[in-house]
Amino acid sequence: MPLIPALPTHLPATLAPAVAPALPHVIGVLDLAGIAVFAISGALVAAQLRQTLVTMCFFAVITGVGGGSVRDLLIGAPVFWVHDPLVALVCLGVAVLCWITPHRWWQGAALEWADAIGLGAYAVLGTTKALAYGIPPVPAMIMGCITGCIGGVIRDVVAGRPSILMRPELYVTAAALASAMCAAGQALHLPKGWVWAVSAAAGFALRAAAIRFKLAIPPYGGDLAAADVERD
């Protein structure tokens, strides 16, 4: 019988922060910004459906924390918002803000633009956190896409509306761009602050261009025009 017990094949989630000293603050400015804008997008969906304040709060929370929660479960990290009271407060606060402000403020493309800002910021955050927990670059990029996209998917499914993932316009591609740039920049040991800012801006810029100019990827077995006719 060996005197020294064998080491576990993986560390439990409670010990993960000890092996991830490169991770700055889990809930930093970038994280809270992404949570806030995603929560706004969730609250706006409820507002468009003419729902109650309680429903708006619910949509704000599930949209704000959905992607990050799935990411944390996959990488073996403690689910971030359960251990930080600010996250739930931010989600509830933006829901109340949407409720008390004039309806005309949130008409038009406000939902899409709020979602675009959150997409870039959250994709970068997800990639950075995955890398800090020892996830290899390519899976970390996927974690970034999950972080940026899943909250919106959950929001749309609960609302009973077609998910953005089922439309050909650029969405996941924008999250993938931000995640890839973030992973590449950190692999090259570039200044992290600049990497995060530029990567988030690039993801937002691509999504903004898709919103403004209707950029899309041709679907399987057909062209965009055919897809538009079928969707309409």
Residue pairs with C-beta under 8 A, 6 or more apart in sequence:
10 76
11 19
11 76
12 76
13 76
13 77
13 78
14 78
16 76
16 77
16 78
16 133
17 23
17 77
19 133
19 134
20 132
20 133
20 134
22 131
22 132
23 128
23 129
23 132
23 133
24 192
25 31
26 80
26 84
26 129
27 80
27 84
27 86
27 87
30 121
30 124
30 125
30 196
30 200
31 68
31 80
31 125
32 86
32 87
32 90
33 117
33 121
34 118
34 121
34 122
34 125
35 64
35 65
35 68
35 81
35 87
35 90
35 91
35 118
35 122
36 64
36 90
36 91
36 94
36 118
37 114
37 115
37 117
37 118
37 121
38 63
38 64
38 67
38 114
38 115
38 118
38 122
38 151
38 152
39 60
39 61
39 63
39 64
39 90
39 91
39 94
39 95
40 60
40 94
40 97
40 98
40 114
41 63
41 111
41 114
41 115
41 118
41 152
41 155
42 56
42 59
42 60
42 61
42 62
42 63
42 64
42 95
42 151
42 155
43 56
43 57
43 59
43 60
43 63
43 94
43 95
43 98
43 99
44 98
44 106
44 110
44 111
44 114
45 59
45 63
45 111
45 155
45 156
45 159
45 161
46 55
46 56
46 58
46 59
46 60
46 95
46 159
47 56
47 98
47 99
47 103
47 106
48 111
49 55
49 159
51 59
53 95
53 96
53 99
56 95
56 98
56 99
57 91
57 92
57 95
57 96
59 95
59 155
59 158
59 159
60 91
60 92
60 94
60 95
60 98
61 88
61 91
61 92
61 95
62 151
62 154
62 155
62 158
63 151
63 152
63 154
63 155
64 81
64 87
64 90
64 91
64 94
64 151
65 80
65 81
65 87
65 91
65 151
66 150
66 151
66 152
66 153
66 154
66 155
67 122
67 126
67 146
67 147
67 148
67 149
67 150
67 151
67 152
68 79
68 80
68 81
68 122
68 125
68 126
68 147
68 151
69 79
69 80
69 81
70 146
70 147
70 150
71 77
71 126
71 129
71 130
71 143
71 146
71 147
71 150
72 78
72 79
72 80
72 129
73 79
74 143
74 146
75 129
75 130
75 133
75 135
75 143
76 133
77 129
77 133
80 87
81 87
81 88
98 106
109 211
112 211
113 208
113 211
115 152
115 164
116 174
116 204
116 207
116 208
116 211
117 204
118 148
118 151
119 148
119 149
119 152
119 171
119 174
119 175
119 178
119 203
119 204
119 207
120 148
120 174
120 175
120 178
120 199
120 200
120 201
120 202
120 203
120 204
120 207
121 200
121 204
122 147
122 148
122 151
123 144
123 145
123 147
123 148
123 174
123 175
123 176
123 178
123 179
123 182
123 199
123 200
123 203
124 144
124 178
124 179
124 182
124 196
124 199
124 200
124 203
125 144
125 147
126 143
126 144
126 145
126 146
126 147
126 148
126 179
127 140
127 141
127 143
127 144
127 147
127 178
127 179
127 182
127 183
127 199
128 182
128 186
128 192
128 196
129 143
129 147
130 139
130 140
130 143
130 144
131 137
131 140
131 183
131 186
135 143
137 183
137 184
137 187
138 183
140 179
140 183
141 176
141 179
141 180
141 182
141 183
142 179
143 179
144 175
144 176
144 178
144 179
144 182
144 183
145 172
145 175
145 176
145 179
148 175
148 178
148 179
148 203
149 164
149 165
149 171
149 172
149 175
152 163
152 164
153 163
153 164
153 165
156 162
156 163
156 164
157 163
164 171
165 171
165 172
167 216
167 231
168 216
168 217
168 218
168 219
168 224
168 227
169 210
169 211
169 214
169 215
169 216
170 206
170 207
170 209
170 210
170 215
170 216
170 217
171 207
171 210
173 206
173 217
174 203
174 204
174 206
174 207
174 210
175 203
177 202
177 203
177 206
178 199
178 200
178 202
178 203
178 204
179 199
179 203
181 195
181 198
181 199
181 202
181 203
182 195
182 196
182 199
185 192
185 194
185 195
185 198
185 199
186 192
186 195
209 215
210 216
216 224
216 227
218 224
218 227
219 226
219 227
